[in-house]
C-alpha cells in the first residue's frame, strides 16, 4: 500500500520478545524527509509503525537511517536496535534490546504521540 498509514487495531506494532521487544515497521525509502508517520496497517493487515527516510534502499542505508531516526526520536542508543526480518523489504521486524516490561509501555506511549 502506498500513501498514508491506515488506522491500526488495538494491539499495535509492539510485542514482547526474549531480551526486549519487537517492533513491526513499514519503511518508505527516498522520502522527502526523515519522519515517523504513525501507526497503520501493513500489506499483511497487521499494525506497523510507518517510517519515512531520505536514504535509498541500498547497502543497508535505509535500515541504518530507520534505526538512527528511531534512536534519536526515542532517545535510545542505536546499538539497542537491530533488523531481525526484512533487511531488504519495506516491511521489517526490528528488535529493541532491553527489559520488555519497561520498554513496552514507554515505547507504546511514544508511538501513541506520533499516531495522528
Short mmCIF file of the C-alpha atoms (twelve columns), coordinates in Angstrom:
data_MODEL
# 
_entry.id   MODEL 
# 
loop_
_atom_site.group_PDB 
_atom_site.id 
_atom_site.type_symbol 
_atom_site.label_atom_id 
_atom_site.label_alt_id 
_atom_site.label_comp_id 
_atom_site.label_asym_id 
_atom_site.label_seq_id 
_atom_site.Cartn_x 
_atom_site.Cartn_y 
_atom_site.Cartn_z 
_atom_site.pdbx_PDB_model_num 
ATOM 1   C CA . UNK A 1   0.000  0.000   0.000  1 
ATOM 2   C CA . UNK A 2   1.351  3.388   -0.869 1 
ATOM 3   C CA . UNK A 3   0.496  6.613   0.861  1 
ATOM 4   C CA . UNK A 4   -0.602 7.416   4.382  1 
ATOM 5   C CA . UNK A 5   -0.964 4.843   7.135  1 
ATOM 6   C CA . UNK A 6   -4.381 3.392   7.789  1 
ATOM 7   C CA . UNK A 7   -5.665 3.116   11.336 1 
ATOM 8   C CA . UNK A 8   -4.452 0.023   13.141 1 
ATOM 9   C CA . UNK A 9   -6.117 -2.298  15.582 1 
ATOM 10  C CA . UNK A 10  -5.679 -2.130  19.364 1 
ATOM 11  C CA . UNK A 11  -2.677 -4.500  19.533 1 
ATOM 12  C CA . UNK A 12  -0.251 -2.053  17.948 1 
ATOM 13  C CA . UNK A 13  3.105  -2.792  16.320 1 
ATOM 14  C CA . UNK A 14  4.944  -3.767  19.551 1 
ATOM 15  C CA . UNK A 15  5.266  -7.239  21.075 1 
ATOM 16  C CA . UNK A 16  7.340  -8.574  23.950 1 
ATOM 17  C CA . UNK A 17  10.256 -10.790 22.927 1 
ATOM 18  C CA . UNK A 18  13.164 -12.502 24.592 1 
ATOM 19  C CA . UNK A 19  15.658 -9.805  25.528 1 
ATOM 20  C CA . UNK A 20  13.460 -6.868  24.565 1 
ATOM 21  C CA . UNK A 21  10.578 -6.024  22.247 1 
ATOM 22  C CA . UNK A 22  9.806  -6.479  18.576 1 
ATOM 23  C CA . UNK A 23  8.587  -3.566  16.501 1 
ATOM 24  C CA . UNK A 24  6.861  -4.074  13.157 1 
ATOM 25  C CA . UNK A 25  7.654  -1.221  10.760 1 
ATOM 26  C CA . UNK A 26  6.838  -0.173  7.211  1 
ATOM 27  C CA . UNK A 27  9.641  1.847   5.639  1 
ATOM 28  C CA . UNK A 28  9.347  4.362   2.815  1 
ATOM 29  C CA . UNK A 29  12.869 4.984   1.474  1 
ATOM 30  C CA . UNK A 30  13.869 8.012   -0.641 1 
ATOM 31  C CA . UNK A 31  11.296 10.186  1.060  1 
ATOM 32  C CA . UNK A 32  11.479 13.973  1.097  1 
ATOM 33  C CA . UNK A 33  12.431 13.948  4.778  1 
ATOM 34  C CA . UNK A 34  13.013 11.605  7.714  1 
ATOM 35  C CA . UNK A 35  9.885  11.216  9.837  1 
ATOM 36  C CA . UNK A 36  7.784  8.843   11.895 1 
ATOM 37  C CA . UNK A 37  4.391  8.911   10.204 1 
ATOM 38  C CA . UNK A 38  2.295  6.961   12.710 1 
ATOM 39  C CA . UNK A 39  0.748  3.528   13.069 1 
ATOM 40  C CA . UNK A 40  -1.100 1.886   10.205 1 
ATOM 41  C CA . UNK A 41  -1.798 -1.497  8.728  1 
ATOM 42  C CA . UNK A 42  0.804  -3.238  6.616  1 
ATOM 43  C CA . UNK A 43  0.130  -5.275  3.497  1 
ATOM 44  C CA . UNK A 44  -0.474 -8.279  5.764  1 
ATOM 45  C CA . UNK A 45  -3.176 -6.412  7.704  1 
ATOM 46  C CA . UNK A 46  -1.035 -6.230  10.849 1 
ATOM 47  C CA . UNK A 47  -0.277 -2.948  12.645 1 
ATOM 48  C CA . UNK A 48  3.057  -1.369  11.779 1 
ATOM 49  C CA . UNK A 49  4.862  1.854   12.592 1 
ATOM 50  C CA . UNK A 50  5.246  3.765   9.322  1 
ATOM 51  C CA . UNK A 51  8.630  5.435   8.950  1 
ATOM 52  C CA . UNK A 52  9.909  7.524   6.025  1 
ATOM 53  C CA . UNK A 53  13.627 8.086   5.436  1 
ATOM 54  C CA . UNK A 54  15.583 10.004  2.809  1 
ATOM 55  C CA . UNK A 55  18.161 7.224   2.415  1 
ATOM 56  C CA . UNK A 56  17.988 4.929   -0.610 1 
ATOM 57  C CA . UNK A 57  17.191 1.229   -0.151 1 
ATOM 58  C CA . UNK A 58  20.689 0.039   -0.992 1 
ATOM 59  C CA . UNK A 59  23.567 -1.399  1.011  1 
ATOM 60  C CA . UNK A 60  21.590 -1.160  4.260  1 
ATOM 61  C CA . UNK A 61  21.406 2.646   4.106  1 
ATOM 62  C CA . UNK A 62  17.632 2.811   4.635  1 
ATOM 63  C CA . UNK A 63  17.840 0.341   7.549  1 
ATOM 64  C CA . UNK A 64  20.563 2.415   9.188  1 
ATOM 65  C CA . UNK A 65  18.507 5.583   8.670  1 
ATOM 66  C CA . UNK A 66  15.423 3.998   10.269 1 
ATOM 67  C CA . UNK A 67  17.453 2.902   13.292 1 
ATOM 68  C CA . UNK A 68  19.097 6.324   13.587 1 
ATOM 69  C CA . UNK A 69  15.731 8.110   13.362 1 
ATOM 70  C CA . UNK A 70  14.029 5.908   15.955 1 
ATOM 71  C CA . UNK A 71  17.023 6.004   18.308 1 
ATOM 72  C CA . UNK A 72  17.221 9.789   18.134 1 
ATOM 73  C CA . UNK A 73  13.462 10.337  18.405 1 
ATOM 74  C CA . UNK A 74  13.128 7.981   21.352 1 
ATOM 75  C CA . UNK A 75  16.456 8.929   22.981 1 
ATOM 76  C CA . UNK A 76  17.804 5.405   22.904 1 
ATOM 77  C CA . UNK A 77  21.192 4.049   21.798 1 
ATOM 78  C CA . UNK A 78  21.379 2.859   18.189 1 
ATOM 79  C CA . UNK A 79  23.035 -0.342  19.384 1 
ATOM 80  C CA . UNK A 80  19.722 -1.334  21.034 1 
ATOM 81  C CA . UNK A 81  18.083 -1.702  17.589 1 
ATOM 82  C CA . UNK A 82  18.564 -4.485  15.053 1 
ATOM 83  C CA . UNK A 83  16.674 -5.683  11.974 1 
ATOM 84  C CA . UNK A 84  15.503 -9.268  12.539 1 
ATOM 85  C CA . UNK A 85  13.300 -9.807  9.491  1 
ATOM 86  C CA . UNK A 86  13.057 -7.914  6.209  1 
ATOM 87  C CA . UNK A 87  16.526 -6.455  5.714  1 
ATOM 88  C CA . UNK A 88  15.745 -5.875  2.022  1 
ATOM 89  C CA . UNK A 89  11.960 -5.358  2.302  1 
ATOM 90  C CA . UNK A 90  9.814  -2.356  3.138  1 
ATOM 91  C CA . UNK A 91  8.076  -4.283  5.915  1 
ATOM 92  C CA . UNK A 92  10.516 -5.144  8.678  1 
ATOM 93  C CA . UNK A 93  10.612 -6.563  12.168 1 
ATOM 94  C CA . UNK A 94  13.034 -4.736  14.453 1 
ATOM 95  C CA . UNK A 95  14.302 -5.976  17.794 1 
ATOM 96  C CA . UNK A 96  14.874 -3.395  20.515 1 
ATOM 97  C CA . UNK A 97  17.074 -4.761  23.283 1 
ATOM 98  C CA . UNK A 98  16.176 -4.157  26.905 1 
ATOM 99  C CA . UNK A 99  13.663 -5.128  29.563 1 
ATOM 100 C CA . UNK A 100 10.308 -5.769  27.860 1 
ATOM 101 C CA . UNK A 101 8.381  -4.799  30.997 1 
ATOM 102 C CA . UNK A 102 9.952  -1.338  30.866 1 
ATOM 103 C CA . UNK A 103 10.182 -0.878  27.102 1 
ATOM 104 C CA . UNK A 104 6.637  -1.872  26.117 1 
ATOM 105 C CA . UNK A 105 4.766  0.868   27.993 1 
ATOM 106 C CA . UNK A 106 7.411  3.519   27.298 1 
ATOM 107 C CA . UNK A 107 7.528  2.828   23.553 1 
ATOM 108 C CA . UNK A 108 3.765  2.447   23.291 1 
ATOM 109 C CA . UNK A 109 3.418  5.938   24.751 1 
ATOM 110 C CA . UNK A 110 5.992  7.371   22.339 1 
ATOM 111 C CA . UNK A 111 4.359  5.666   19.380 1 
ATOM 112 C CA . UNK A 112 0.955  6.937   20.518 1 
ATOM 113 C CA . UNK A 113 2.235  10.501  20.411 1 
ATOM 114 C CA . UNK A 114 3.122  10.108  16.725 1 
ATOM 115 C CA . UNK A 115 -0.133 8.371   15.736 1 
ATOM 116 C CA . UNK A 116 -2.280 11.090  14.298 1 
# 
